[in-house]
Amino acid sequence: MQYMARQPILDGDEQTQGYEMLYRAGMHKTAQFTDIDNASRSVLEQIIILGYKELSGGKRLYVNCSTDVLAHEYISVLPPEAVVVEILETVEPTPAIVKACEQLKANGFTIALDDFVPNSRTLPLLPFADIIKVDFRATDERTRKEIVDKYCKKARPLAEKVETRAEYKSGMKAGYSLFQGYFFCEPVLLANQELSPSKLNYMRLMEQIGRAEVDFKQVEEVIKSDAALCYRLLRYLNSYAFCLRTTITSIRHALTLLGETQLRRWIAVACVSVAAENSAQCLLATALMRARFAELLAPKAKCRAYELFLLGMFSVMDSILGIPLSQVLTRVKVPKDVEAALLGQKNRMRELLDLIIAYDRGNFEKTRTICAQMHLDPNDLQEDYIRALQWVDMVSGLSQELAQPEAVMPPPVQVAAGNGLRQV
């Protein structure tokens, strides 16, 4: 049994710059020292098997490298521009390791020192470092600042295990420019913030995802009243995902061509993309990942797929909108079980959401515990998680493309005149 997850690495603008690949073999509750070489090789093996392009979403992958992986130059099977070689704190700076680092630098690889503290292991490798990672759970503010001031003259400081906004701000003040952790999921609630009419319209449109049957007439009325949604719908139909060569006679016809399953997803992506326009891109990615991962797990969890998709999507809506989730849910109707789970009440949906969050954050011990409680097979998780990530990367790219009027698209969908639509 193996677990593989990825954790975003953000810059000071909270834009995703890369992902660290997290791995755990299933036979141990925690990583074992004797397993470090095996775990490092296994991560590399999984990246090769699954494909670095499919895992990275166009960003760099931070790959933990043990002594064995470095000494044998296994990491060289991946292109230098695609990965960051993350040297573990357990690596001894032997002549063979120093030589390996010299070769990696000569070949154009970026090198990061993991869990950096100045000592006899790390200082000999400092000249090769492009990035220095500092564990915010294992250091105090003074130590973090001293590391930046003394050892980051030529290397970028990266703050890892940053879990709160306060820690993020502290790191920024100390000079850190890269951040790893889930501080970005912590809501920044704005006093007296209200949903704008347009955003409320989008949230109400998202209610349709949570219904057993989508009301196409109601969806049509909302889209007709919003020029931006009309535009997004037609651009979506005109994307590489469909490449239709047919005449669209009305908004209803466009919705019918999508079909109910694709319509649910389009509503989610279009509406949440708009809601998240002023938020970090990783929040949108997190919402989409949780939604798709939950949807894929639905048959195994014996829950309705469309309800789980909605659950995952709304689970970070407080962070996206800057409004307490309870306040959002008073304005947007979702199924009762979904609402209860979102508000923290214990039910099967809440257990599944906790499982998804634990897995994505690399808390594999909690993952196993919840799987046992829900009678789920942990072996099913990795494949569905990777599928969810790949879908998110595809949809996120398409969402960004749809926001660009000058984007190059396939031959246009033909739109009939007289329906308030135009060719796109």
C-alpha positions as CSV (number, residue, x, y, z in Angstrom):
1,M,0.0,0.0,0.0
2,Q,1.4,3.4,-1.0
3,Y,0.2,7.0,-0.5
4,M,1.2,9.9,-2.8
5,A,0.0,13.5,-2.4
6,R,1.3,16.9,-3.4
7,Q,1.6,20.1,-1.4
8,P,1.6,23.5,-3.0
9,I,4.5,25.9,-2.7
10,L,3.5,29.6,-3.0
11,D,5.2,32.9,-3.5
12,G,4.6,36.1,-1.6
13,D,1.6,36.8,-3.8
14,E,0.1,33.4,-2.9
15,Q,0.6,32.1,-6.5
16,T,1.6,28.5,-6.9
17,Q,5.2,28.1,-7.9
18,G,5.6,24.3,-7.4
19,Y,4.5,21.3,-5.5
20,E,6.3,19.0,-3.1
21,M,5.6,15.4,-3.6
22,L,4.6,13.6,-0.3
23,Y,5.0,9.9,0.0
24,R,4.4,7.2,2.6
25,A,4.5,3.4,2.4
26,G,1.4,2.0,4.0
27,M,3.0,-0.5,6.4
28,H,4.3,2.3,8.8
29,K,2.3,4.9,10.6
30,T,5.2,7.4,10.3
31,A,8.3,7.6,8.1
32,Q,11.0,5.3,9.4
33,F,14.7,6.3,9.2
34,T,15.6,3.0,7.5
35,D,13.0,3.7,4.9
36,I,14.3,7.1,3.7
37,D,16.2,5.7,0.7
38,N,13.3,3.5,-0.2
39,A,10.8,6.3,0.1
40,S,12.9,8.6,-1.9
41,R,13.3,6.0,-4.7
42,S,9.5,5.3,-4.6
43,V,8.6,8.9,-5.0
44,L,10.8,9.2,-8.1
45,E,9.4,5.9,-9.4
46,Q,5.8,7.1,-9.0
47,I,6.6,10.4,-10.7
48,I,8.1,8.5,-13.7
49,I,5.2,6.1,-13.8
50,L,2.4,8.7,-13.5
51,G,4.2,11.4,-15.5
52,Y,5.8,14.5,-14.1
53,K,3.8,16.7,-16.5
54,E,0.5,15.1,-15.3
55,L,1.5,15.6,-11.6
56,S,3.0,19.1,-11.9
57,G,0.3,21.1,-13.7
58,G,3.1,22.9,-15.4
59,K,4.9,23.8,-12.1
60,R,8.1,22.4,-10.7
61,L,8.0,19.3,-8.5
62,Y,10.0,19.3,-5.3
63,V,11.4,15.8,-4.9
64,N,12.9,14.6,-1.7
65,C,16.3,13.1,-2.4
66,S,18.1,10.7,0.0
67,T,21.8,9.8,0.0
68,D,21.2,6.8,-2.3
69,V,19.2,8.8,-4.9
70,L,21.8,11.6,-5.0
71,A,24.8,9.3,-5.1
72,H,23.4,7.3,-8.0
73,E,22.1,10.3,-9.8
74,Y,18.6,8.8,-10.1
75,I,17.0,12.2,-10.2
76,S,18.7,12.8,-13.6
77,V,16.1,10.8,-15.4
78,L,13.8,13.9,-15.0
79,P,14.5,17.2,-16.9
80,P,16.2,19.9,-14.8
81,E,13.6,22.5,-15.5
82,A,10.8,20.2,-14.2
83,V,12.1,19.5,-10.7
84,V,13.7,20.9,-7.6
85,V,16.2,18.5,-6.0
86,E,15.3,18.6,-2.3
87,I,18.2,17.3,-0.2
88,L,17.0,15.8,3.0
89,E,18.5,16.9,6.3
90,T,19.7,13.3,6.9
91,V,22.2,13.4,4.0
92,E,25.8,13.4,5.0
93,P,28.0,15.7,2.9
94,T,30.5,13.0,1.9
95,P,32.8,13.5,-1.1
96,A,30.5,11.5,-3.3
97,I,27.5,13.7,-2.3
98,V,29.4,16.9,-2.9
99,K,30.5,15.6,-6.3
100,A,26.9,14.6,-7.1
101,C,25.7,18.2,-6.2
102,E,28.4,19.7,-8.4
103,Q,27.2,17.5,-11.3
104,L,23.5,18.4,-10.7
105,K,24.3,22.1,-10.7
106,A,26.4,21.7,-13.9
107,N,23.4,20.0,-15.5
108,G,21.1,22.9,-14.6
109,F,19.2,21.4,-11.6
110,T,17.8,23.6,-8.8
111,I,18.8,22.5,-5.4
112,A,16.9,23.0,-2.1
113,L,18.1,22.1,1.4
114,D,15.3,20.6,3.5
115,D,14.7,21.5,7.2
116,F,17.8,23.7,7.2
117,V,19.6,24.4,10.5
118,P,23.3,25.4,10.4
119,N,25.4,22.3,11.3
120,S,28.1,20.0,10.0
121,R,25.7,18.3,7.6
122,T,24.1,21.3,6.0
123,L,26.9,23.9,5.8
124,P,29.2,22.0,3.4
125,L,26.1,21.8,1.0
126,L,25.2,25.5,1.4
127,P,27.2,26.7,-1.7
128,F,25.0,24.5,-3.9
129,A,21.7,25.7,-2.5
130,D,19.3,27.8,-4.6
131,I,16.5,27.4,-2.0
132,I,16.8,27.0,1.8
133,K,13.7,25.5,3.5
134,V,13.0,26.3,7.2
135,D,10.5,24.3,9.3
136,F,8.2,26.8,11.0
137,R,7.1,24.1,13.4
138,A,10.6,23.5,14.7
139,T,12.0,27.0,14.9
140,D,11.1,30.3,16.6
141,E,10.9,33.7,15.0
142,R,14.4,34.7,16.0
143,T,16.0,31.6,14.5
144,R,14.0,32.0,11.3
145,K,15.2,35.6,10.9
146,E,18.8,34.7,11.6
147,I,18.8,32.0,9.0
148,V,17.5,34.4,6.4
149,D,20.0,37.2,7.3
150,K,23.1,34.9,7.6
151,Y,22.6,32.1,5.1
152,C,20.2,33.3,2.4
153,K,22.4,35.8,0.6
154,K,22.3,33.8,-2.6
155,A,19.5,31.4,-1.9
156,R,15.7,32.0,-1.6
157,P,14.3,31.2,1.8
158,L,11.3,29.0,1.9
159,A,9.1,28.7,5.0
160,E,7.5,25.3,5.3
161,K,4.7,24.0,7.6
162,V,3.1,27.5,7.6
163,E,-0.3,26.8,9.0
164,T,-1.7,30.2,10.0
165,R,-2.0,33.7,8.5
166,A,0.0,35.1,11.4
167,E,2.9,32.7,10.6
168,Y,2.7,33.7,6.9
169,K,2.9,37.4,7.8
170,S,5.7,36.8,10.2
171,G,7.6,34.9,7.5
172,M,7.1,37.7,5.0
173,K,8.4,40.2,7.5
174,A,11.5,38.1,8.1
175,G,12.3,38.0,4.4
176,Y,10.9,34.6,3.3
177,S,9.7,34.6,-0.4
178,L,8.4,31.1,-0.7
179,F,5.8,29.4,1.5
180,Q,4.6,25.8,2.0
181,G,1.6,24.9,4.2
182,Y,-2.1,25.4,4.3
183,F,-2.3,28.9,5.7
184,F,-4.1,30.0,2.5
185,C,-7.1,27.8,3.4
186,E,-7.5,29.9,6.6
187,P,-10.4,32.3,6.0
188,V,-9.7,36.0,6.0
189,L,-13.1,37.2,7.1
190,L,-14.0,40.8,6.1
191,A,-16.1,42.8,8.6
192,N,-19.6,43.4,7.3
193,Q,-18.8,41.8,4.0
194,E,-21.8,41.0,1.9
195,L,-22.1,39.0,-1.3
196,S,-22.4,41.2,-4.3
197,P,-25.5,40.7,-6.4
198,S,-23.5,39.1,-9.2
199,K,-21.7,36.7,-6.8
200,L,-24.9,35.8,-5.1
201,N,-26.4,35.0,-8.5
202,Y,-23.5,32.7,-9.2
203,M,-23.8,31.0,-5.8
204,R,-27.5,30.4,-6.4
205,L,-26.7,29.0,-9.8
206,M,-24.4,26.6,-8.0
207,E,-27.4,25.3,-6.0
208,Q,-28.3,23.4,-9.1
209,I,-25.3,21.1,-8.7
210,G,-26.8,19.9,-5.4
211,R,-30.1,18.9,-6.9
212,A,-31.0,15.4,-8.0
213,E,-32.2,16.9,-11.3
214,V,-30.9,20.2,-12.7
215,D,-33.7,22.7,-13.5
216,F,-32.5,23.7,-17.0
217,K,-35.1,26.4,-17.3
218,Q,-33.9,28.2,-14.1
219,V,-30.2,27.8,-15.2
220,E,-31.2,29.3,-18.6
221,E,-32.8,32.3,-17.0
222,V,-29.8,33.1,-14.8
223,I,-27.4,32.7,-17.7
224,K,-29.5,34.9,-19.9
225,S,-29.4,37.7,-17.3
226,D,-25.6,37.6,-17.2
227,A,-23.5,38.5,-20.3
228,A,-20.3,37.2,-18.7
229,L,-21.9,33.8,-18.1
230,C,-23.3,33.7,-21.7
231,Y,-19.8,34.4,-23.0
232,R,-18.1,31.8,-20.8
233,L,-20.7,29.1,-21.8
234,L,-20.1,29.6,-25.5
235,R,-16.4,29.8,-25.1
236,Y,-16.5,26.6,-23.1
237,L,-18.5,24.9,-25.9
238,N,-16.0,26.2,-28.4
239,S,-13.0,24.9,-26.4
240,Y,-10.9,21.8,-27.2
241,A,-13.1,19.9,-24.8
242,F,-16.0,19.8,-27.3
243,C,-14.9,21.1,-30.7
244,L,-18.5,21.1,-31.8
245,R,-19.4,21.9,-35.4
246,T,-23.1,22.7,-35.0
247,T,-25.4,25.6,-34.9
248,I,-26.4,26.7,-31.4
249,T,-30.1,27.9,-31.6
250,S,-30.5,29.1,-28.0
251,I,-29.1,29.1,-24.5
252,R,-31.3,26.0,-23.7
253,H,-29.8,24.3,-26.8
254,A,-26.3,25.0,-25.5
255,L,-27.1,23.6,-22.1
256,T,-28.6,20.5,-23.6
257,L,-25.5,19.9,-25.7
258,L,-23.5,20.0,-22.5
259,G,-25.6,17.4,-20.8
260,E,-26.4,17.3,-17.1
261,T,-23.0,15.9,-15.9
262,Q,-20.9,18.4,-17.9
263,L,-23.4,21.2,-17.0
264,R,-22.9,20.6,-13.3
265,R,-19.1,20.8,-13.7
266,W,-19.3,23.9,-16.0
267,I,-21.5,25.7,-13.5
268,A,-19.0,24.9,-10.7
269,V,-15.9,26.0,-12.6
270,A,-17.5,29.1,-14.1
271,C,-19.1,30.3,-10.9
272,V,-16.2,29.5,-8.5
273,S,-13.7,31.0,-11.0
274,V,-15.6,34.3,-10.9
275,A,-15.9,34.2,-7.1
276,A,-12.2,33.4,-6.7
277,E,-10.9,36.1,-9.1
278,N,-9.4,38.1,-6.3
279,S,-8.2,35.1,-4.3
280,A,-5.1,33.0,-4.6
281,Q,-5.2,30.5,-7.5
282,C,-4.5,27.7,-5.1
283,L,-7.8,28.2,-3.4
284,L,-9.7,27.6,-6.6
285,A,-7.5,24.5,-7.3
286,T,-8.2,23.3,-3.7
287,A,-11.9,23.7,-4.2
288,L,-11.9,21.9,-7.5
289,M,-9.6,19.1,-6.2
290,R,-11.8,18.4,-3.2
291,A,-15.0,18.5,-5.4
292,R,-13.6,16.0,-8.0
293,F,-11.9,13.7,-5.5
294,A,-15.1,13.5,-3.5
295,E,-17.1,12.8,-6.6
296,L,-14.8,10.0,-7.6
297,L,-15.0,8.5,-4.1
298,A,-18.8,8.7,-4.1
299,P,-19.6,5.1,-5.3
300,K,-17.2,3.6,-2.7
301,A,-18.6,5.9,0.0
302,K,-22.2,5.1,-1.1
303,C,-23.1,8.8,-1.4
304,R,-24.5,10.8,-4.2
305,A,-21.8,12.1,-6.5
306,Y,-23.4,15.5,-7.2
307,E,-23.8,16.2,-3.5
308,L,-20.2,15.3,-2.8
309,F,-19.0,17.5,-5.6
310,L,-20.9,20.4,-4.1
311,L,-19.5,19.5,-0.6
312,G,-15.9,19.7,-1.8
313,M,-16.5,22.9,-3.8
314,F,-18.1,24.8,-0.9
315,S,-15.6,23.6,1.7
316,V,-13.3,26.5,1.1
317,M,-16.0,29.0,0.1
318,D,-15.5,31.0,3.3
319,S,-11.8,31.6,2.3
320,I,-12.7,32.4,-1.3
321,L,-15.5,34.9,-0.5
322,G,-14.2,36.3,2.9
323,I,-17.5,35.5,4.5
324,P,-18.3,32.9,7.2
325,L,-19.6,29.7,5.7
326,S,-22.7,29.8,7.9
327,Q,-23.5,33.2,6.3
328,V,-22.9,31.8,2.8
329,L,-25.3,28.9,3.5
330,T,-28.1,31.2,4.6
331,R,-28.1,32.7,1.1
332,V,-27.4,29.5,-0.9
333,K,-29.5,26.4,-0.5
334,V,-27.6,23.1,-0.5
335,P,-28.8,19.6,0.5
336,K,-29.3,19.3,4.3
337,D,-26.6,16.6,4.7
338,V,-24.1,18.7,2.7
339,E,-24.9,21.8,4.9
340,A,-24.5,19.8,8.1
341,A,-21.1,18.4,6.9
342,L,-19.9,21.9,5.9
343,L,-20.8,23.3,9.3
344,G,-18.8,20.5,11.1
345,Q,-21.6,18.2,12.1
346,K,-20.6,14.5,12.1
347,N,-22.1,12.5,9.3
348,R,-20.7,10.3,6.5
349,M,-20.2,13.3,4.2
350,R,-18.2,15.1,6.9
351,E,-16.0,12.0,7.5
352,L,-15.3,11.8,3.7
353,L,-14.4,15.5,3.6
354,D,-12.0,15.0,6.6
355,L,-10.5,12.1,4.7
356,I,-10.0,14.1,1.6
357,I,-8.4,17.0,3.5
358,A,-6.1,14.6,5.5
359,Y,-5.0,12.8,2.4
360,D,-4.3,16.0,0.4
361,R,-2.2,17.4,3.3
362,G,-0.1,14.2,3.6
363,N,-1.6,13.2,7.0
364,F,-1.6,9.5,6.0
365,E,-2.0,8.2,9.6
366,K,-5.3,10.1,9.9
367,T,-6.2,8.9,6.4
368,R,-5.9,5.2,7.5
369,T,-7.9,5.9,10.6
370,I,-10.8,7.4,8.7
371,C,-10.7,4.7,6.1
372,A,-11.1,2.1,8.8
373,Q,-14.0,3.9,10.3
374,M,-15.7,4.3,6.9
375,H,-14.9,0.8,5.8
376,L,-13.0,2.1,2.8
377,D,-10.0,0.5,1.1
378,P,-7.0,3.0,1.4
379,N,-5.6,1.4,-1.8
380,D,-8.4,3.1,-3.8
381,L,-7.3,6.6,-2.8
382,Q,-4.2,7.2,-4.8
383,E,-5.6,6.5,-8.2
384,D,-8.7,8.7,-7.6
385,Y,-6.5,11.5,-6.1
386,I,-4.2,11.6,-9.1
387,R,-7.2,11.6,-11.4
388,A,-8.7,14.5,-9.5
389,L,-5.4,16.4,-9.7
390,Q,-5.2,15.9,-13.4
391,W,-8.7,17.0,-13.9
392,V,-8.1,20.1,-11.8
393,D,-5.0,21.1,-13.8
394,M,-6.9,20.6,-17.1
395,V,-9.9,22.6,-15.9
396,S,-7.8,25.3,-14.2
397,G,-6.0,25.8,-17.5
398,L,-9.2,26.0,-19.4
399,S,-10.7,28.4,-16.9
400,Q,-7.7,30.7,-17.3
401,E,-8.0,30.4,-21.1
402,L,-11.7,31.3,-21.0
403,A,-10.8,34.5,-19.2
404,Q,-8.5,35.6,-22.0
405,P,-10.4,37.2,-24.9
406,E,-7.5,36.9,-27.2
407,A,-7.1,33.1,-26.5
408,V,-6.6,31.0,-29.6
409,M,-9.5,28.6,-29.9
410,P,-10.6,25.9,-32.4
411,P,-13.0,26.7,-35.2
412,P,-16.0,28.6,-33.7
413,V,-19.4,27.2,-32.7
414,Q,-22.0,28.6,-35.0
415,V,-24.7,30.6,-33.1
416,A,-28.1,31.2,-34.7
417,A,-29.1,34.9,-35.0
418,G,-31.9,36.3,-33.0
419,N,-31.2,34.7,-29.7
420,G,-29.0,37.2,-28.0
421,L,-26.0,35.2,-28.8
422,R,-23.0,35.7,-31.1
423,Q,-20.3,33.7,-32.7
424,V,-17.2,33.1,-30.5
